[in-house]
Amino acid sequence: MAEEVKPLETARADRPVWLMKCPTVVSRAWQEAAAAATSNPEAGGANPNPNPVVAKVVLSLDPLLDEQPPMFKMEMAQANNGNTPKSYSLNMYSDFVPMRVFSESNQGKYACEGKVDQKFDMEPHSENLVEYGKLCRERTTKSMAKPRRVEVLVDDTGNRMRPMPGVPPIPSTTTNSKDKKKPVPKYEMKRTRRNRTDMENILFKLFERQPNWSLKHLIQETDQPEQFLKEILSDLCVYNKRGPNQGTHELKPEYKKSTEDNNAT
């Protein structure tokens, strides 16, 4: 379905207009003035004037110097609110792309309001730099402040507090220090290696005491590094992977025999 073609009002198409890039505080002040002007007294409008004066433009030029471009200055008509600058410099562009201004009314009518004759950038005037600096600091302070929000729970039946079935309760973070488990010291600490021959003799005596030892118990008995102890056990012992002595070491048959012979002598 084709869109409806609406007529364009071009009675003001050749009217010169200014295009300005203005700060947020200026745009907000003009929008408030326009809203107050369009509202009638019955609706609570404070200014029923349809064409409110929002600013005054001051043109400065030197008639003796034709080459010097004119200087534009804008003064806000509204009362100065806090540290909001009242005077602004208009920096004029010397070259810009030709543009037109279009509008749409509340009734959906389109119109060409004019062609851009001058293009400006607004910035606070030098006489208002102190106030503008205070305004920037206030804006930065407000942006850094974290607002707090308070919500009132309408549901006063306690459903939000009641644990749902199947959901485990959340443990409390404020536990008593006595209930905290003490850290279990690891048996693998920094240990000093002994002479290998001495270490083998110590292991033979331990296996005389009992035939099967786990690695953890041997480390506790000998106070030797785990890797060093594994190297010796791989030469002297066999590891039981299954059976009643699963997970323990025992001497190889040849070392058992030599140990028994030494005991006999």
VEXNU-829667 format. One line per 8 residues: number of its first residue (from 1); their letters; for each residue x, y, z of N, C-alpha, C. Coordinates in Angstrom, 2 decimals, decimal comma, always signed. Layout:
NUM	a	X/Y/Z/X/Y/Z/X/Y/Z  ... $
END
This chain:
1	maeevkpl	+0,85/-1,19/+0,00/+0,00/+0,00/+0,00/+0,88/+1,23/+0,00  +0,67/+2,16/-0,94/+1,49/+3,36/-1,06/+1,16/+4,32/+0,07  +2,21/+5,02/+0,56/+2,01/+6,00/+1,62/+1,31/+7,24/+1,07  +0,56/+7,88/+1,95/-0,17/+9,08/+1,56/+0,80/+10,23/+1,35  +0,68/+10,92/+0,25/+1,53/+12,07/-0,06/+0,89/+13,32/+0,53  +1,66/+14,01/+1,40/+1,15/+15,21/+2,04/+1,78/+16,44/+1,39  +1,04/+17,54/+1,30/+1,60/+18,77/+0,70/+2,64/+19,40/+1,61  +3,56/+20,15/+1,00/+4,61/+20,84/+1,72/+4,41/+22,34/+1,56 $
9	etaradrp	+4,31/+23,05/+2,68/+4,15/+24,50/+2,66/+5,51/+25,13/+2,38  +5,60/+25,95/+1,32/+6,87/+26,56/+0,92/+6,81/+28,08/+0,90  +5,85/+28,67/+1,62/+5,72/+30,13/+1,61/+6,94/+30,79/+2,25  +7,56/+30,12/+3,23/+8,72/+30,70/+3,93/+10,02/+30,01/+3,51  +10,06/+29,40/+2,36/+11,23/+28,62/+1,95/+12,47/+29,48/+1,75  +12,30/+30,76/+1,35/+13,45/+31,63/+1,10/+13,80/+32,50/+2,29  +13,15/+32,30/+3,41/+13,46/+33,12/+4,59/+14,81/+32,71/+5,16  +15,73/+33,66/+5,42/+17,03/+33,29/+5,99/+16,88/+32,92/+7,47 $
17	vwlmkcpt	+17,50/+31,82/+7,85/+17,48/+31,37/+9,24/+18,91/+31,07/+9,68  +19,11/+31,04/+11,01/+20,40/+30,73/+11,59/+20,37/+29,31/+12,16  +21,47/+28,60/+11,95/+21,64/+27,27/+12,52/+22,74/+27,35/+13,57  +22,37/+27,03/+14,83/+23,33/+27,18/+15,92/+23,43/+25,87/+16,71  +24,65/+25,52/+17,05/+24,91/+24,40/+17,94/+25,08/+24,97/+19,34  +24,09/+24,74/+20,20/+24,06/+25,40/+21,50/+24,27/+24,40/+22,62  +24,75/+24,86/+23,78/+24,90/+23,97/+24,93/+23,55/+23,46/+25,42  +23,60/+22,42/+26,25/+22,37/+21,80/+26,75/+21,58/+22,75/+27,63 $
25	vvsrawqe	+22,27/+23,56/+28,43/+21,55/+24,48/+29,32/+20,76/+25,51/+28,52  +21,31/+25,95/+27,38/+20,60/+26,92/+26,54/+19,40/+26,27/+25,87  +19,59/+25,08/+25,33/+18,48/+24,38/+24,68/+17,36/+24,10/+25,67  +17,70/+23,70/+26,89/+16,67/+23,43/+27,89/+15,92/+24,70/+28,26  +16,64/+25,82/+28,39/+15,97/+27,08/+28,73/+15,02/+27,53/+27,63  +15,42/+27,36/+26,38/+14,53/+27,75/+25,27/+13,31/+26,83/+25,18  +13,49/+25,56/+25,43/+12,35/+24,64/+25,40/+11,35/+24,97/+26,51  +11,86/+25,32/+27,68/+10,95/+25,69/+28,76/+10,20/+26,97/+28,43 $
33	aaaaatsn	+10,88/+27,93/+27,80/+10,21/+29,18/+27,42/+9,15/+28,92/+26,35  +9,45/+28,04/+25,39/+8,46/+27,72/+24,35/+7,26/+26,99/+24,92  +7,50/+26,08/+25,88/+6,39/+25,36/+26,50/+5,50/+26,30/+27,30  +6,12/+27,26/+28,00/+5,33/+28,22/+28,77/+4,55/+29,16/+27,85  +5,10/+29,46/+26,67/+4,43/+30,39/+25,76/+3,22/+29,75/+25,08  +3,31/+28,46/+24,77/+2,21/+27,80/+24,07/+1,07/+27,40/+24,99  +1,32/+27,34/+26,30/+0,26/+26,96/+27,23/-0,57/+28,20/+27,56  -1,89/+28,02/+27,67/-2,80/+29,13/+27,97/-2,90/+29,35/+29,46 $
41	peagganp	-3,43/+30,47/+29,91/-3,54/+30,73/+31,34/-4,41/+29,72/+32,07  -5,45/+29,17/+31,38/-6,30/+28,20/+32,06/-5,55/+26,92/+32,39  -4,54/+26,60/+31,56/-3,76/+25,39/+31,79/-2,60/+25,61/+32,74  -2,52/+26,81/+33,29/-1,46/+27,09/+34,25/-0,24/+27,70/+33,65  -0,28/+28,15/+32,41/+0,88/+28,75/+31,78/+1,19/+30,10/+32,37  +2,47/+30,36/+32,63/+2,85/+31,63/+33,23/+3,05/+32,72/+32,19  +3,32/+32,34/+30,93/+3,57/+33,34/+29,90/+2,79/+32,97/+28,64  +1,60/+33,55/+28,42/+0,80/+33,18/+27,25/+1,26/+33,82/+25,95 $
49	npnpvvak	+2,38/+34,56/+25,95/+2,88/+35,22/+24,75/+3,30/+34,17/+23,72  +2,73/+34,16/+22,49/+3,10/+33,13/+21,51/+4,50/+33,31/+20,95  +5,08/+34,50/+21,05/+6,43/+34,75/+20,53/+7,32/+35,29/+21,66  +7,76/+34,43/+22,55/+8,56/+34,92/+23,68/+9,95/+35,33/+23,25  +10,52/+36,28/+23,93/+11,90/+36,72/+23,69/+12,81/+35,86/+24,56  +13,64/+35,06/+23,93/+14,50/+34,14/+24,67/+15,95/+34,62/+24,74  +16,37/+35,49/+23,80/+17,75/+35,95/+23,80/+17,87/+37,22/+22,97  +19,00/+37,89/+23,15/+19,30/+39,11/+22,40/+20,68/+38,94/+21,77 $
57	vvlsldpl	+20,77/+39,24/+20,46/+22,02/+39,11/+19,72/+22,64/+40,49/+19,56  +23,92/+40,60/+19,94/+24,67/+41,86/+19,83/+25,72/+41,68/+18,74  +25,69/+42,56/+17,74/+26,63/+42,52/+16,62/+27,67/+43,61/+16,82  +28,94/+43,23/+16,81/+30,05/+44,18/+16,98/+30,88/+44,17/+15,70  +31,13/+45,38/+15,16/+31,96/+45,49/+13,95/+32,69/+46,83/+13,97  +33,77/+46,86/+13,23/+34,59/+48,07/+13,11/+34,41/+48,61/+11,69  +33,78/+49,78/+11,51/+33,55/+50,29/+10,14/+34,84/+50,66/+9,42  +35,92/+50,86/+10,17/+37,18/+51,23/+9,52/+37,94/+50,00/+9,01 $
65	ldeqppmf	+37,59/+48,85/+9,52/+38,28/+47,62/+9,09/+37,26/+46,72/+8,42  +37,22/+46,80/+7,10/+36,25/+46,00/+6,37/+36,61/+44,52/+6,34  +37,91/+44,24/+6,43/+38,33/+42,84/+6,33/+38,06/+42,05/+7,61  +37,91/+42,75/+8,73/+37,66/+42,05/+9,99/+36,22/+41,55/+10,03  +36,00/+40,28/+10,28/+34,63/+39,76/+10,31/+33,88/+40,30/+11,53  +32,58/+40,42/+11,44/+31,80/+40,91/+12,58/+31,80/+39,89/+13,72  +31,64/+40,38/+14,94/+31,61/+39,55/+16,13/+30,17/+39,48/+16,64  +29,71/+38,27/+16,93/+28,35/+38,07/+17,42/+28,40/+37,62/+18,88 $
73	kmemaqan	+27,50/+38,17/+19,65/+27,37/+37,82/+21,06/+25,89/+37,67/+21,38  +25,55/+36,63/+22,13/+24,15/+36,39/+22,49/+24,00/+36,47/+24,00  +22,99/+37,19/+24,45/+22,68/+37,33/+25,87/+21,31/+36,73/+26,12  +21,25/+35,83/+27,09/+19,99/+35,16/+27,42/+19,04/+36,14/+28,08  +17,76/+36,04/+27,72/+16,74/+36,94/+28,28/+16,25/+36,46/+29,64  +16,33/+35,15/+29,91/+15,85/+34,64/+31,18/+16,78/+35,04/+32,30  +16,23/+35,04/+33,51/+17,03/+35,36/+34,68/+18,10/+34,29/+34,86  +19,24/+34,72/+35,33/+20,36/+33,79/+35,49/+20,07/+32,82/+36,63 $
81	ngntpksy	+20,07/+31,53/+36,32/+19,79/+30,50/+37,31/+21,10/+29,89/+37,79  +21,47/+30,19/+39,02/+22,68/+29,61/+39,58/+23,92/+30,06/+38,83  +24,73/+29,08/+38,42/+25,97/+29,36/+37,69/+25,81/+29,23/+36,18  +24,59/+29,23/+35,67/+24,37/+29,13/+34,23/+24,84/+30,41/+33,55  +25,74/+30,33/+32,56/+26,21/+31,55/+31,87/+25,07/+32,27/+31,17  +25,14/+33,58/+31,18/+24,10/+34,40/+30,53/+24,56/+34,90/+29,17  +25,86/+35,08/+28,97/+26,38/+35,60/+27,70/+27,17/+34,50/+26,98  +27,00/+34,46/+25,64/+27,65/+33,44/+24,83/+28,23/+34,08/+23,57 $
89	slnmysdf	+29,38/+33,57/+23,17/+29,99/+33,99/+21,91/+29,50/+33,08/+20,79  +29,21/+33,69/+19,63/+28,76/+32,94/+18,46/+29,90/+32,89/+17,45  +30,48/+31,72/+17,29/+31,56/+31,54/+16,33/+30,96/+31,18/+14,98  +31,12/+32,07/+14,01/+30,46/+31,92/+12,72/+31,31/+31,07/+11,78  +30,65/+30,17/+11,05/+31,31/+29,36/+10,04/+31,41/+30,18/+8,75  +32,58/+30,12/+8,12/+32,75/+30,84/+6,86/+32,30/+30,01/+5,66  +32,29/+28,69/+5,81/+31,91/+27,82/+4,70/+31,12/+26,64/+5,25  +29,98/+26,35/+4,66/+29,17/+25,21/+5,09/+28,28/+24,78/+3,93 $
97	vpmrvfse	+27,76/+23,59/+4,05/+26,92/+23,01/+2,99/+25,55/+23,69/+3,02  +25,00/+24,08/+1,86/+23,66/+24,70/+1,85/+22,62/+23,76/+2,44  +21,78/+24,31/+3,32/+20,78/+23,51/+4,02/+19,46/+24,25/+4,09  +18,38/+23,49/+4,31/+17,05/+24,02/+4,52/+16,51/+23,49/+5,85  +15,56/+24,23/+6,41/+14,95/+23,86/+7,68/+13,50/+23,46/+7,41  +13,12/+22,28/+7,90/+11,76/+21,78/+7,73/+11,12/+21,56/+9,10  +9,80/+21,62/+9,14/+9,07/+21,46/+10,39/+7,83/+20,61/+10,15  +7,32/+20,05/+11,24/+6,07/+19,28/+11,23/+5,21/+19,73/+12,39 $
105	snqgkyac	+4,00/+20,15/+12,12/+3,10/+20,64/+13,16/+2,44/+19,47/+13,88  +1,71/+19,81/+14,96/+1,00/+18,78/+15,70/-0,09/+18,12/+14,86  -0,58/+18,83/+13,85/-1,61/+18,27/+12,97/-1,01/+17,44/+11,83  +0,33/+17,30/+11,80/+0,96/+16,50/+10,76/+1,24/+17,24/+9,48  +1,20/+18,59/+9,50/+1,47/+19,37/+8,30/+2,96/+19,67/+8,21  +3,51/+19,59/+7,00/+4,93/+19,82/+6,77/+5,12/+21,20/+6,14  +6,25/+21,85/+6,51/+6,54/+23,18/+5,97/+8,04/+23,36/+5,89  +8,46/+24,14/+4,91/+9,86/+24,55/+4,78/+9,99/+25,92/+5,42 $
113	egkvdqkf	+10,73/+26,00/+6,52/+10,80/+27,23/+7,31/+11,84/+28,20/+6,78  +12,72/+27,81/+5,90/+13,72/+28,73/+5,37/+15,01/+28,02/+5,02  +15,96/+28,81/+4,55/+17,28/+28,28/+4,20/+18,30/+28,83/+5,19  +19,29/+28,00/+5,50/+20,31/+28,37/+6,48/+21,20/+29,45/+5,88  +21,17/+30,62/+6,53/+21,97/+31,76/+6,06/+23,30/+31,85/+6,81  +23,27/+31,52/+8,12/+24,49/+31,55/+8,93/+24,50/+30,32/+9,83  +25,71/+29,85/+10,09/+25,88/+28,69/+10,96/+26,86/+29,07/+12,07  +26,47/+28,81/+13,33/+27,26/+29,24/+14,48/+27,49/+28,08/+15,44 $
121	dmephsen	+28,55/+28,24/+16,20/+28,82/+27,42/+17,38/+28,77/+28,33/+18,59  +27,97/+27,96/+19,59/+27,86/+28,78/+20,79/+28,82/+28,26/+21,85  +29,46/+29,18/+22,54/+30,31/+28,84/+23,68/+30,23/+29,97/+24,69  +30,41/+29,68/+25,97/+30,31/+30,73/+26,99/+31,27/+31,88/+26,70  +30,79/+33,08/+26,91/+31,62/+34,27/+26,69/+32,72/+34,33/+27,74  +33,79/+35,04/+27,40/+34,94/+35,12/+28,30/+34,57/+35,72/+29,65  +33,56/+36,58/+29,68/+33,17/+37,19/+30,94/+32,38/+36,24/+31,84  +32,01/+35,07/+31,32/+31,26/+34,09/+32,10/+32,03/+32,80/+32,33 $
129	lveygklc	+33,34/+32,82/+32,10/+34,11/+31,59/+32,24/+34,15/+31,09/+33,68  +34,16/+32,00/+34,65/+34,17/+31,58/+36,05/+32,88/+30,84/+36,40  +31,74/+31,43/+35,99/+30,46/+30,78/+36,27/+30,35/+29,45/+35,52  +30,87/+29,43/+34,29/+30,79/+28,18/+33,52/+31,65/+27,09/+34,15  +32,81/+27,46/+34,71/+33,64/+26,49/+35,40/+32,93/+25,91/+36,62  +32,22/+26,77/+37,37/+31,46/+26,28/+38,51/+30,35/+25,34/+38,07  +29,71/+25,68/+36,94/+28,64/+24,83/+36,42/+29,18/+23,45/+36,03  +30,35/+23,42/+35,41/+30,94/+22,13/+35,02/+31,30/+21,30/+36,25 $
137	rerttksm	+31,81/+21,96/+37,30/+32,14/+21,22/+38,51/+30,88/+20,67/+39,18  +29,81/+21,47/+39,20/+28,56/+20,98/+39,77/+28,03/+19,78/+38,98  +28,12/+19,86/+37,66/+27,64/+18,76/+36,83/+28,47/+17,50/+37,05  +29,79/+17,65/+37,21/+30,64/+16,50/+37,46/+30,34/+15,88/+38,81  +30,11/+16,73/+39,82/+29,80/+16,22/+41,16/+28,49/+15,44/+41,16  +27,49/+15,95/+40,44/+26,20/+15,25/+40,39/+26,32/+13,91/+39,66  +27,15/+13,88/+38,61/+27,29/+12,62/+37,87/+28,04/+11,57/+38,67  +28,92/+11,99/+39,58/+29,68/+11,04/+40,39/+28,88/+10,54/+41,58 $
145	akprrvev	+27,88/+11,29/+42,01/+27,08/+10,88/+43,16/+26,19/+9,70/+42,77  +26,17/+8,66/+43,60/+25,35/+7,49/+43,34/+24,01/+7,65/+44,06  +22,95/+7,80/+43,30/+21,64/+7,98/+43,96/+21,19/+6,69/+44,62  +20,55/+6,84/+45,77/+20,00/+5,69/+46,48/+18,51/+5,60/+46,22  +18,06/+4,39/+45,99/+16,65/+4,18/+45,69/+16,04/+3,30/+46,77  +14,90/+3,74/+47,29/+14,19/+3,01/+48,34/+12,92/+2,45/+47,73  +12,72/+1,15/+47,87/+11,53/+0,49/+47,35/+10,71/-0,04/+48,51  +9,40/+0,16/+48,45/+8,48/-0,36/+49,46/+7,86/-1,63/+48,91 $
153	lvddtgnr	+8,00/-2,72/+49,65/+7,44/-4,00/+49,22/+5,95/-4,01/+49,52  +5,16/-4,04/+48,46/+3,70/-4,08/+48,63/+3,26/-5,44/+49,16  +3,98/-6,49/+48,79/+3,63/-7,83/+49,24/+4,05/-8,00/+50,69  +3,10/-7,82/+51,63/+3,42/-7,91/+53,05/+3,10/-9,27/+53,63  +2,86/-10,27/+52,79/+2,54/-11,61/+53,28/+3,79/-12,43/+53,57  +4,95/-11,89/+53,21/+6,20/-12,59/+53,48/+6,58/-13,61/+52,44  +5,92/-13,57/+51,27/+6,26/-14,54/+50,23/+7,67/-14,33/+49,70  +8,11/-13,07/+49,74/+9,46/-12,79/+49,26/+10,51/-13,33/+50,23 $
161	mrpmpgvp	+10,16/-13,40/+51,51/+11,10/-13,88/+52,51/+11,06/-15,40/+52,67  +9,96/-16,02/+52,26/+9,78/-17,44/+52,48/+10,61/-18,23/+51,48  +11,41/-19,21/+51,94/+12,19/-20,01/+50,98/+11,29/-20,87/+50,13  +11,57/-20,91/+48,85/+10,79/-21,70/+47,92/+11,18/-23,17/+48,03  +10,22/-24,08/+47,79/+10,55/-25,51/+47,88/+11,56/-25,91/+46,81  +12,52/-26,70/+47,23/+13,55/-27,16/+46,31/+14,75/-26,25/+46,20  +14,68/-25,05/+46,83/+15,80/-24,11/+46,78/+16,54/-24,18/+48,09  +17,82/-24,52/+48,10/+18,56/-24,62/+49,36/+18,72/-23,26/+49,99 $
169	pipstttn	+18,69/-23,16/+51,31/+18,84/-21,86/+51,98/+20,24/-21,30/+51,78  +20,30/-19,99/+51,73/+21,59/-19,31/+51,56/+22,30/-19,26/+52,90  +23,51/-19,76/+53,00/+24,21/-19,74/+54,30/+24,53/-18,32/+54,71  +24,47/-18,10/+56,01/+24,75/-16,77/+56,54/+26,23/-16,49/+56,46  +26,55/-15,25/+56,10/+27,96/-14,86/+56,00/+28,54/-14,47/+57,35  +27,66/-14,15/+58,32/+28,13/-13,72/+59,64/+28,20/-14,94/+60,56  +29,12/-15,84/+60,31/+29,29/-17,02/+61,14/+30,28/-16,73/+62,25  +30,14/-17,49/+63,32/+31,02/-17,31/+64,46/+32,42/-17,78/+64,11 $
177	skdkkkpv	+33,40/-17,09/+64,64/+34,78/-17,45/+64,33/+35,13/-18,83/+64,88  +34,43/-19,27/+65,97/+34,72/-20,58/+66,53/+34,25/-21,70/+65,60  +33,18/-21,40/+64,80/+32,64/-22,42/+63,91/+33,47/-22,60/+62,65  +34,37/-21,66/+62,39/+35,18/-21,77/+61,19/+36,17/-22,93/+61,33  +36,25/-23,71/+60,28/+37,17/-24,83/+60,30/+38,60/-24,34/+60,16  +39,45/-24,93/+60,97/+40,86/-24,58/+60,87/+41,44/-25,21/+59,61  +42,27/-24,49/+58,91/+42,85/-25,06/+57,69/+43,72/-26,27/+58,00  +43,52/-27,33/+57,24/+44,29/-28,55/+57,43/+45,67/-28,35/+56,83 $
185	pkyemkrt	+46,70/-28,49/+57,63/+48,05/-28,28/+57,08/+48,40/-29,37/+56,08  +48,94/-28,97/+54,97/+49,36/-29,92/+53,95/+50,67/-30,57/+54,36  +50,73/-31,88/+54,09/+51,94/-32,60/+54,46/+53,08/-32,27/+53,53  +52,79/-31,77/+52,34/+53,84/-31,45/+51,38/+54,34/-30,04/+51,65  +55,43/-29,93/+52,36/+56,05/-28,65/+52,67/+57,50/-28,70/+52,18  +58,18/-27,62/+52,39/+59,56/-27,57/+51,93/+60,42/-28,41/+52,87  +61,00/-29,48/+52,32/+61,80/-30,41/+53,12/+63,18/-30,56/+52,48  +64,14/-30,97/+53,30/+65,52/-31,14/+52,83/+65,79/-32,61/+52,55 $
193	rrnrtdme	+66,38/-32,89/+51,41/+66,68/-34,27/+51,05/+67,83/-34,82/+51,90  +67,70/-36,09/+52,23/+68,78/-36,78/+52,90/+69,63/-37,52/+51,86  +70,70/-38,11/+52,35/+71,51/-38,95/+51,48/+70,69/-40,17/+51,06  +70,83/-40,57/+49,81/+69,98/-41,65/+49,30/+70,23/-42,96/+50,05  +71,49/-43,26/+50,33/+71,79/-44,51/+51,04/+71,16/-44,51/+52,43  +71,29/-43,39/+53,13/+70,67/-43,29/+54,46/+69,16/-43,42/+54,36  +68,61/-42,83/+53,30/+67,16/-42,88/+53,14/+66,68/-44,30/+52,87  +67,46/-45,07/+52,10/+67,08/-46,46/+51,83/+67,12/-47,28/+53,11 $
201	nilfklfe	+68,12/-47,06/+53,95/+68,19/-47,79/+55,22/+67,01/-47,46/+56,12  +66,60/-46,19/+56,13/+65,44/-45,80/+56,94/+64,18/-46,49/+56,44  +64,04/-46,58/+55,12/+62,86/-47,23/+54,56/+62,85/-48,73/+54,88  +64,03/-49,37/+54,82/+64,08/-50,79/+55,16/+63,63/-51,02/+56,60  +64,02/-50,15/+57,50/+63,62/-50,30/+58,90/+62,12/-50,08/+59,06  +61,58/-49,14/+58,29/+60,14/-48,90/+58,38/+59,36/-50,10/+57,87  +59,82/-50,72/+56,78/+59,12/-51,89/+56,25/+59,34/-53,13/+57,12  +60,38/-53,12/+57,99/+60,51/-54,19/+58,98/+59,43/-54,04/+60,05 $
209	rqpnwslk	+59,08/-52,80/+60,35/+58,06/-52,56/+61,36/+56,70/-53,03/+60,88  +56,36/-52,70/+59,62/+55,12/-53,18/+59,02/+55,34/-53,32/+57,52  +54,69/-54,29/+56,88/+55,01/-54,59/+55,48/+54,42/-53,61/+54,47  +53,38/-52,90/+54,83/+52,70/-52,03/+53,86/+52,63/-50,61/+54,41  +52,95/-49,65/+53,51/+52,92/-48,23/+53,88/+52,30/-47,44/+52,73  +51,51/-46,43/+53,11/+51,02/-45,47/+52,10/+52,03/-44,35/+51,94  +51,96/-43,66/+50,81/+52,91/-42,58/+50,54/+52,77/-41,46/+51,56  +51,56/-41,16/+51,96/+51,33/-40,08/+52,92/+51,99/-40,39/+54,25 $
217	hliqetdq	+51,85/-41,65/+54,72/+52,44/-42,02/+56,00/+53,96/-42,07/+55,92  +54,48/-42,48/+54,78/+55,94/-42,48/+54,64/+56,51/-41,07/+54,65  +55,80/-40,12/+54,04/+56,27/-38,73/+54,07/+56,27/-38,20/+55,49  +55,24/-38,56/+56,26/+55,19/-38,11/+57,65/+56,29/-38,74/+58,49  +56,62/-40,00/+58,20/+57,65/-40,69/+58,99/+59,05/-40,22/+58,64  +59,31/-39,97/+57,35/+60,66/-39,65/+56,91/+60,92/-38,15/+56,78  +59,86/-37,36/+56,66/+59,99/-35,91/+56,48/+60,86/-35,59/+55,25  +60,55/-36,26/+54,14/+61,29/-36,07/+52,90/+60,35/-35,54/+51,81 $
225	peqflkei	+60,92/-34,88/+50,77/+60,07/-34,40/+49,66/+59,36/-35,56/+48,96  +58,15/-35,29/+48,51/+57,34/-36,34/+47,90/+57,99/-36,92/+46,65  +58,51/-36,06/+45,77/+59,09/-36,55/+44,52/+60,33/-37,40/+44,77  +61,15/-36,97/+45,73/+62,36/-37,73/+46,07/+61,99/-39,10/+46,64  +60,96/-39,12/+47,47/+60,53/-40,38/+48,06/+59,92/-41,31/+47,00  +59,21/-40,75/+46,04/+58,65/-41,57/+44,96/+59,75/-42,24/+44,14  +60,85/-41,52/+43,89/+61,95/-42,09/+43,11/+62,55/-43,31/+43,82  +62,72/-43,22/+45,13/+63,30/-44,35/+45,87/+62,31/-45,51/+45,94 $
233	lsdlcvyn	+61,04/-45,19/+46,16/+60,03/-46,25/+46,26/+59,87/-46,99/+44,94  +60,04/-46,29/+43,82/+59,92/-46,97/+42,52/+61,03/-48,00/+42,32  +62,18/-47,81/+42,99/+63,28/-48,77/+42,88/+63,17/-49,90/+43,90  +62,63/-49,61/+45,08/+62,63/-50,59/+46,16/+61,30/-51,32/+46,33  +60,20/-50,70/+45,90/+58,88/-51,22/+46,27/+58,01/-51,45/+45,05  +56,92/-52,13/+45,32/+55,84/-52,29/+44,35/+54,60/-51,62/+44,93  +53,76/-51,09/+44,03/+52,55/-50,38/+44,45/+51,34/-51,29/+44,24  +50,56/-51,48/+45,29/+49,37/-52,33/+45,24/+48,19/-51,53/+44,71 $
241	krgpnqgt	+47,77/-51,87/+43,50/+46,65/-51,16/+42,89/+45,30/-51,76/+43,25  +45,27/-52,99/+43,74/+44,01/-53,64/+44,11/+44,29/-54,62/+45,24  +43,23/-55,19/+45,76/+43,36/-56,15/+46,85/+43,17/-55,50/+48,20  +43,41/-56,23/+49,27/+43,20/-55,68/+50,62/+44,18/-54,57/+50,97  +45,37/-54,56/+50,35/+46,37/-53,52/+50,62/+46,42/-52,47/+49,51  +45,29/-52,19/+48,92/+45,23/-51,25/+47,80/+45,68/-49,86/+48,25  +46,52/-49,20/+47,41/+46,98/-47,86/+47,70/+48,21/-47,81/+48,59  +48,88/-48,94/+48,82/+50,06/-48,97/+49,69/+51,26/-49,50/+48,91 $
249	helkpeyk	+52,45/-49,29/+49,51/+53,69/-49,81/+48,95/+54,21/-50,95/+49,83  +54,86/-51,89/+49,20/+55,55/-52,96/+49,92/+56,85/-53,28/+49,18  +57,82/-53,81/+49,92/+59,13/-54,08/+49,34/+59,02/-55,14/+48,25  +59,90/-54,99/+47,25/+59,98/-56,00/+46,22/+60,49/-57,32/+46,83  +60,18/-58,45/+46,21/+60,58/-59,74/+46,81/+62,07/-59,85/+47,06  +62,91/-59,35/+46,16/+64,35/-59,46/+46,37/+64,83/-58,68/+47,57  +64,19/-57,53/+47,85/+64,59/-56,73/+49,00/+64,01/-57,32/+50,28  +62,85/-57,96/+50,17/+62,31/-58,64/+51,35/+63,24/-59,76/+51,80 $
257	kstednna	+63,77/-60,50/+50,81/+64,64/-61,62/+51,13/+65,93/-61,14/+51,76  +66,50/-60,06/+51,19/+67,75/-59,54/+51,75/+67,54/-58,99/+53,14  +66,38/-58,41/+53,37/+66,08/-57,87/+54,69/+65,94/-59,00/+55,70  +65,27/-60,09/+55,29/+65,12/-61,23/+56,19/+66,47/-61,87/+56,49  +67,36/-61,95/+55,48/+68,69/-62,52/+55,70/+69,49/-61,67/+56,68  +69,39/-60,36/+56,54/+70,11/-59,49/+57,46/+69,60/-59,66/+58,88  +68,29/-59,84/+59,01/+67,73/-60,02/+60,35/+68,18/-61,35/+60,95  +68,31/-62,37/+60,08/+68,72/-63,68/+60,58/+70,17/-63,67/+61,05 $
265	t	+71,03/-62,96/+60,32/+72,43/-62,89/+60,72/+72,58/-62,04/+61,96 $
END
